[in-house]
Amino acid sequence: MNEKVDHLPTFYCSILSAGVAVALLLVACSAPTPRPTGDAATYEDAKTMFKRGRFDRTLEFTEELATQRPNKDFTQRAQVLRLVTYAGIMQGYKELAEGYGKGSETTKNPHFEVEYKRMRNDALHAGGQAALGLGDVAHRLAEGGQIANELTLEAPYPTSEGPLELAELIKVRTGAWIEPEQQDAAAKSAQLKGIDDVLGAAVGGDRAKARNAMNAGPVKIEGVDFAIFLGHQLVDAAGFFDRKRMRDYQKLKSLGDVANEAATAALTLLKETPDTDKVKAAKKIQDQVKAALKAM
């Protein structure tokens, strides 16, 4: 009996030592990763804002990174993230403008007509600003009709997704009225839906493909494919300034020129690896620019 009691302290000390060792190991393994500094920290903040759906803040954090000359480690990644953000915002406003425009034509109520026309104009002006932002970044990325063989879209997919259809605008198109809180909901949903649609187009699929790819890590996109995607977005951007919308020839031409840069960049890369369908897509962008300019 006494012999067993004498051995108890040694036994418990062994357990205690092992426990301390395990605890120290766990602390060492779970030590927080040091926060990045400099450009890496700024880009990390941009990614966080994108995930949260704070696209205005994403644009703020990527602004200086995207304009660095010469390019640095995060310049091109910031440009790509900035481009899809501007394009998504622009597409959201485009859908709002079209919805309110249709509502103003359909409604039988003169007051509704005036208000829907005002909301259409507000959406056009906001979308036009995003379109110009898109054009500025796109010019930097594809300046002189040149683009990298491969680009990287590095950001987590936004936590909040937009609807496949905007229920509020379905009602608007019939000429019925929606209250201010529904207008706010439509504006928010349109932005989220625009981002979802653009991300799907950027990765060559739909929002499900984009979500899976982006949440798995940085997404590599062939330069040809991104240039064609960009050209399509720029044609839509130029459309904000055509004769049916804001009637501004200089801005339409400026965006059309950048769309041509994107198409030329695609065609340049396609000389190395020919693809008939992609050549047709790039040339169609050029034709659309010509048609838009002629229509003014």
N, C-alpha and C positions, 0 to 999 in steps of 0.2 A: 504494500500500500504506500509506504513512505517512498519507495523507489520510484513509483509512478508519479507521485506528487513532485519529486525532485526534478523529473524530466519535463514537467509541464511548462515552466518558463522558457526553456530552450525551444520547445515545440512552437509556442506562441510567438516567440521572437522570430523564428524562421518564417512563419506565416506573415508577420508584420513586415519583415524585410521584403518578402516577395510582393506584398501588397503595395508597399511604397515604390518598388521598382516598376510595377505595372502602372501605377498612377503617374509616375514621372514619364513613362513611355507614352501614355495617353496624352499628357499635357504637351509633350514634344510633338506628337503626331497632329494634334489639333491646334497647333500654334497658328494664329491668323496670318494670312498671306499679306505681306507689306503692300500698302496701297501704291499704285503706280504714281509717277510724278511727271510733270511736264506735259508734253503732247499726249502721252499715253493716258494720263489722268483725264485730260480734257475729252479724249475720245471715249473713254469709259463712261464719263458723265453723259455724253451724247447717246450712247447705247442705252443707258439706264432710262433716259427721258423717252427714247423711242419705244422701249418696252412698256412704259407707263402710259403711252399715248399722248405724251406732252410734245407734240411735234413742233410747236413754236420754240420750245427750249432746245430740241434737237438741232434746229436751224441755228440757234444762238451758239451752241457749243461747237458746231462744225464750221462756222463762218471763217475764222482765222486759219484753221487747219486746211480748209479747201482752197485758200488763196495763197498758200506758201509758194515762194519762188526762190530757188528751184524746189522741185518736189522733195518732201522729206518722207519719213517712214509712214506717217498717217495721212498724208495729203490725198492720195488717190482713194483710200478707203472713206475718208471724209466726203470727198466729192460724190462717190457712189451713194452713200447714205443720204447725203443732201439732195441728190437728184431724185431718188425714189420718194423722199419726203415731200419735196416741192410738187412732184408729179401727182402724188396721192391727194394732196391738198387741192391742187388745181382740178383734178377730176371730180372731187367732191363738190366744189363750187360750180363746175360745169353742169352737174346733175341738178343741183339746186336751181340754177338759172333756167335750165330747160323746163323743170317742173313748174316753177312760178310763172314762166312765160306762157306755158300751156294753160295754166289756171286763169291767167288774165284774159286769155282769148275765149275760154269756155264759160266763165261765170256770167250770170245775168245780173249780178249786183254791181252797180257802178262803183261803190265804195271798195268792194273786194278787188275790182279790176285795177283801181288806182294803187291799192296797197300791194297787190301781187306784181305789178309793173315795177314799183319801187324796190321790192325784195329781189326781183330779177336783176335790176340794175346794180344793186348792192353786191349780189353774188358775182356778177360779171366783173365788177371792179376788183373785188377781192381775188377772184380767180385769175384776173389779168395780172395782178401783182405776183402771184405765185408762178404764172407762166413766164414772166420776165426773169424771175429768180432762177427758174429752171434753165432758161436760155443762157444766162450768164455762166452758170456752172457747167452746162453742157459744152459751151464754147471752150472753156478751160480744159475740159477732158478730151475733146476731139478737135483741138485747134489745128488748123491747116489740113483737115481731113485725115488726121492720124489718130489712132487709138491703140492702146496696149493689146497684145494678143490675148490676155486674160485679165479679168478684173475680179475684185473681191467685195462681196456684200457681207459685211460683218456686223450683225446686230441680232438680238433676240427678237422673235416675232412679238408684236404688241399683245399684251395680256387681254385687252378688250378688243373684240372683233365687231365689225359692222354687220348689219343685216344684209341678206342677199337682195332685198328690195326695201325701199324706204316707204313704210306704210303711210306716213304723213303726206308724202308727195302723190301717192295714189289718190288720196282724197282731194288734194289740191287740183290735180289734173281734171277732176270732174267739175270743178268750179266751186266746190264747197269751201267753207272757211275753216282754217285751223287757228287755234288760239296761240298767244305768244309762247306759252310753255311747250306747245307742240312744234312751233317754229324753231325754238332752241334745240329741241330733241332732234329735229330733222337736220339741223346744221351739224350737230355732233355726230349723228349717225352717218351723214354724208361724208364727213371727213374720214371716219373709220373705214367705211366701205371703199372710199377712194384709195386709201392706203392698201387695203386688202387686195383690191383689183390690180393695182400697180405692182405689188409684190409678186402676185401670181404671174403677171405678164413678164416681169423681169427674170424670173427663174424658168420661164418656158412651160408654165402649167397653170394651176389654179391656187387658191389660197391654202388648200390642204397641203399641196406639194411645197409651197413656200414655207408654211409653218413648220413642217417636218424638217426641211433642209436647214432653215435658219436656226432652229432650236438645237440642231445637231452640231452646230459650229459654223465657222466662216464658209460662205457659199462661193465657189469658184464659177465664174460666168465667162464664156468665150467672148472675146472682144467683138467678133462679128455679130453675135446674137445681141450683145448689149447695145451695139451701135444701131442695129435695126430697131430694137425696143425704144431706144432714145429718139430715133427719127420719128417713130409713130407718135410719141408723146409731144414732140416739138411741133408736129403738124397740128395736133389738137391745141397746143399752146397758141400757135399763130391764129387759129380759128377765133380766139377771143377778140381779135382786132379786125375781123372781116366786116364787110358792108352790112351784114345782118345783125351784128353785135355792136362793137364800140367804134368801128370805122376809123382805124388809125393805120394808114398805109405804111408808115415808117416802122412801126413796131411789128406789123405783120411781116414786112420784108426782113427785118432784123432776125426774127425768129425763123423765118423761112431759110435764111442764109445758114443759120446754125443747123437746121434740119438737113440741109444739103451737105454740110460738113460731116454730120453723122453718117449720112448715106455714102458719101465718098470714102469715109474711113472704113465702112463695111466692104465696099467694093475693092478697096486697096488690099485688104486682108484676103478677100476671096480670089484674088489673082494667084495667091499661093496655094489655096485649097478650094478649088471651084465647087460651087453648089448652085445648081440652076434655080431652085426655089428661093434661095436667099438672095441671089442676084436680082431676081424679079421683085422681091420685096424691097430691096434697096432702091431699085430704079422706080418703083411705084411711089416711094417717098418723094423722089425728085419730081415726078409727074404731078403729084398732089400739090407740091409747092408752086409749080408753074401755074397750075389751074387756079390756085388761091390768089396769086398775084394778078392773073388775067381777069379774074372776076371782080377785082377792085376797080 
